[in-house]
């Protein structure tokens, strides 16, 4: 019975990066032997165990065979006879197919270390094309390591194109797809994830609404980059540079979907794209069963981001409607995330990445002014029920008018 660290722990140590997750593979052991040593079994699909003291995962060396469609369409075989090399060959990329023992002796049958040094993401074997999830995983690794100069090998990109054209991506569950998408969006270069998916034909299969943005022009006076797809990539890039949370990054990806529906004879203008895009944002949210907080912010940012940009021009009544739409009194954080998404949108324009965004502080100040209106005096005046709501609205409107007058004087 031999134990090896495998995958990301080996890869990141060799890259000089912090090692967070440690996966171990056990060669030459049976399930019974693991149980006898106190390991606790987890997972129904294949033999994975938790260490009795540390709780870390240990998996028996195994082989796999394609038996159906999608990520789950595999039959696994674990046995003491399965070698380390046989276990490693079923992995996705050569840089993830290395192992080391406790003395840091490296086992690298598929030249992962060479590809690490060459900054190449390369598949281990032709079996790569049997698992559609690997398209998303490779794009995610490209997003993670883009800053180190990593690119996808041409032959691997060819296999990713084959998978994209095969229809296998449609067999992925919403949960598995969202897990990869959400993790990729939180990488240092999420725009690379979208670009790699586009390069291999997967974007039009998974997110056709985003694919449709490429080649759609915008007015050059507002968008020097012109292309709506390139703008979306730049907004994503800004969201990562400013360490925005997932909710904001998801909103940044989807905020302009309505521009993909604009008839060509209306280009480069996109009148009412904020409203036409809502049905597309809703469809994408439902397709991937996106968490509620991400769904809500994406819809609100899609509908109101131009309000954010025009904040200083808005009438006090329109400003109040905006604040009410976000329920700033009970959910102040959501409005703060909306402001962040608007700022990323403004910065995601060629040559304007460093331009100030005074709308952010103006909107924060407006929210503060509206929240400062006290309910108690109105209660003491005898207002209650719907009348109280109307009185509160009048007082908030009065406060916003005073705020606007002072802030724009």
N, C-alpha and C positions, 0 to 999 in steps of 0.2 A: 504494500500500500504506500503510494507516493503522493504527496500533495504539492501542487504548484500554484503560484499566482498567475493569473492569465488576464488577457484583454487590456482594459483601460489602465489598470494599476501598473502594468509593465510599460505600456506605451507612454504614459505621462511621466513616469520616473525617468525614462530615457530622454524625454523632451525637457526634463528639468522643471516640470510643472508640479504643483501640489497634487498629491494622490488622495482622492476623497473616498471613492468606492473601491473595495478590494473584493474581487471574485476569485474563488479557488476551485480548481478541478482536482478530483481524486482519481488516480489511476490504480487499477489492480485491487479494487474493493467491491464488495457486494452491499446491497441494501441491509442485509442482516448484520454484517460487520459494522456498518455505520451505526445502526440502532444499538448494537451491543456496547458501543463506545459512548453512548449517551446522546448522540446527535438526534435532533428532532426533525422529522420529515415535513416538508412544505411543498405545495404545488402538486397538482394532480397529473400534469402532462409528462413530467420526467423527474427522475430522482434528484431532488435538491434538499439539502439538510442545513439546519442551523446548529452552529457549534454550541455545546451545552453551557459554556461559560461566557464566551464573547458574543454569541448571537450572530456571528458572521456566516455568510452563505458558503457552503461547500457543495459542489455538484459532481456526481459521478461522471467520468469520461463517457461520452456517448457518440453515436453516429445518428444520422437522420436520413430519411428518404421521403421524397415528395409523394403525397398520397391524395391531395385535393387542392382546391383553389385557396388563394389568400395566405395570410400570415399563419393561420392555424392549420393549414393543410399539410402536416408533416407527421410521419411516424418515427418515433425515437427508439433507439436500441442502446441500452446500457449494459455493460458486462465487464468483468475483470480483464477480459481479453482485449478490450478496446484500448488502443495505444494513445499516447499523448498526441502524436502526429495526426491520427485519425480524428481525434476530437477537435484539433485546431483547424483542420481543413474545412470543417463545416461553417467556420466563422466568416463574417462578411468581408473584411478588409485585411490585407497583410499586416498592417500596423496594429490590428487587434488580434492577430493570430500568433502572438508570441507568449512564451511562458518562462517563468523563472522559479528556481527552488529557493529554499531559505538562505542559501549561500550566494544568491544572485547569479547563479549560473544560468545563462540564457539558452533557451531552446527556440530556434527560429528557422523552421524548415521551409518557410515560404517567403523569406527575405524581407520581413517586415522592417528590420533595422535599416536595411539599405533604402527602403522607400521612405522611412522617417527622415533619413539624411537628405534624400532627394526631394522631400516635401511633396510626395505623391500619394494620393488616395487610390489604391488599386485593389481590385477584387482578388480573393484567394483562389477561387476555382470557378469553372462554368456553372456550378450549382448556385452561384450568386443569383442567377436569373430565375431561380425557382421561388424566390421570396420577394413579393412586391414591396414589402415594408422597407427593404434595403434601399430602394430609391430615395425614400425620405431620410433614412439614416445617413446615407452618403452625403446628401445635400446638407444635413444638419452638421456633420463633421466638417464639411467645407466651410460652413458658417463659423464653426468654432475655431478652426485653425487658419482661417484666411489671413489673419494678422501675422502668422508665421510663414506665409508664402505657400501654403498647401494648395494644390489644384487636383482635379479629378483626372485620372489617366484616361487617354482617348479610348482604349479598349473597354474600360469600365463604363464610360459614358455611352458607348455603343450598346452595351448590355442594358443600361438603364433606359435607353430609347426603345429597345425591344420590349422591355417590361411595360413601358408606357403605352406602346402600341398594341399590346396583347389583350388589354381589357382586364388584366389581373389587378390593377389598382382599384377597380370598382369592387373587388372582393374584400378590400380592407374594411374592418369595422370602423364606425365613427370614433369609438374610444381609442383605438390604436392610432388612427390618423391624427386625432387631436393631441394625443400624448407627444407624438413626434413634432407636430407643428408648434405646439406651445413651447416645447423645450428648445426648438430651433429659434423661435422668436426671441428667446431670452439669451441667446448666444451673443458674442461681441459684434458679429457682423450678420444680422438676420437678413439683410438685403441679399447676401450671397446665397442664402438658402432659396429664396424666391428665384434668383437668377439661374441657379443650377437646375431647379425644377423646370424652368422655362427652356433651358438649353437642351434638356433631354425629352421634352414633350410631355412632362408630367403635370405641368401647371394647368394646361388646358383640360386635362382629365380631372384634376382635383379641385382647382379653383379657376374655372373658365371665366368667371366674372373679373378676376384680376388679370388674366391673360388678355382679355378684351381691351384693357387700358393701353396696351403697347401699340404705338402707331397712331394714337388719338391725340391730335394737337390741342394746345391751350393758347390763349393770347400771350404773345411773347413779352408784352409789357409787364404782365404779372408773373409769368413763368418763363424765364430765360431758357430753361431746359426744354421747353415746348412740349415734349412727349409726356403724356399723363402717366404711362407706365414707369418711365425713368423718374418722374417726380415721386411716385409712390415708393420706389426703392430708396430715394434720397430721404424721404420722410422717415422711413424705417431706420435708415442709417443714423439719422439724428436722434431718434428715440433711444437707440442703443448707446450712442455717445453721451446722452444725458441721463443714462441709467434709469429709464422709465420702467414702471412695472408692466406686467403682461397685459393688463387691461388697456393701458395706453397704447402699447405696441400693436395690439389687435385692432384697436380703433384706427390707428395710423394706417394699417394695411388696407382697411375697408372703406375709409372715409369718402373716397372719390368714385366708388363703383358706378354711381349714376352717370358719370361721364362716358362710360362704355356704351350707354344707350342713346346718346345724342346722335340724331341723324347727321350724316356727313354734310348735307347742304347747310347745316347750321354751324359747322366747325368754323373757327376755333372756340366759339362761345358755347357755354353749357348752361343755358337758362333752366333754373329749377332742378338742377342735378341733385340737389340735396334731398328733394322729395322723391324723385324717380329712383334714386339709389336705395331707398329704404327697403323695398321688396327684395332686392338682391342681397342686402346685408342680412335681412331676416332669413333668406334661403340658405346662405352660407352658415349662419349660426345654427340653424336646424340640422343641416347636413352633417356637421361635426359634433352635434350635441354640446355646444360650447357652454362653459359655466355661465351662470346667470349674470354675474358682475361684468364679465367680458361682453356678453350679449347686449346688456343695457347701455354700456358706455359706447359701444360701436354704433348702435342705433342713434343715440343722442348726439354723438359727435358727427355722424353722417348728416343728421338733420340740421344741426345748429352751428357747424364750424364756420360758415361764412358770417353768422351773427357774431361769433367770437372775433373774427378779423375786423368787423365793422363796429366793434363795441363802442368806440368813442363817438360814433355817428348815431347810434340808436336812440330813439325817443325813450323817455323814462318809462312809458307804458310798455314798450317792447322789451326793455331791459327787465322789467318786473316779470313779464311773461316768461322770459328766458330763465330767470332765477326760479320761478315757480315750477317750471318744467323739470328742473333738476332736484326739486325738493331740498333746497339748500339748508333748510332749517333742521331737518332730521338727518340728511346725508351730505354733510359738507365736503367729505372726501371725494365724492363722485364729481362734484363741480370742480374741485381742484385738479382732478385727473382730466376733465374736459379741457380746462385751461392749458394743461400740459400738452394735450393732443393738438390743440390749436397752434400752440407755439412751435411744436415740431413740424406741423404742416407749413407754417410760415418760413421756418428755417430750411425746409427741404427743397430749396430752390437754388439753382446754380448761381453762385456768386453772392447769395444773400444769407449764407449760413450763419454769419456773425451779426446780422442786423438785429437791433434791439426790438423787443416786442412789448411796447408800453401797454398794449391791451390787457396783458396778464395782470398787472397791478391794478389797472382800472377796474377790471371785473372782480378782483378780490375786494377792492374797496366798496364796490356796489353791493356785493354780497354782505359785507360787514355792516353797511348802512341799513340794509333791509332787515338783517337779523337784530339790529339794535332797537328796533321798534318794540316797545313793551306791550304785552297783552293786558297786564293788570289794570292800568288806567282805564282801558276800554270796558273791562269787566265792572269796574267801580262806577262807570257811567251808565251801567245797566244793559249793555249790549250782550246778547247771547244768541246761540244757534247761528243760522245763516246771516243774521244781521251783524254778528260779531265778526264773521269772516269778511264781510264787505267792508266793515269799518277798519279792520286790520289791513285790508288791501289798500284802502284809501290812505291810511297813515304811511304805509310802506311806499306807496307811489309818491307821496309828498316828500318823504325822506330821500328817495332816489332823485327827485327833481332838484332838491337842494344839493345833493351830492354831485350831480352832473354839472350843475351851475358852477359849483366851487372848483371841480376838477378840470373843467374845460375853459375856465375864465382866462 
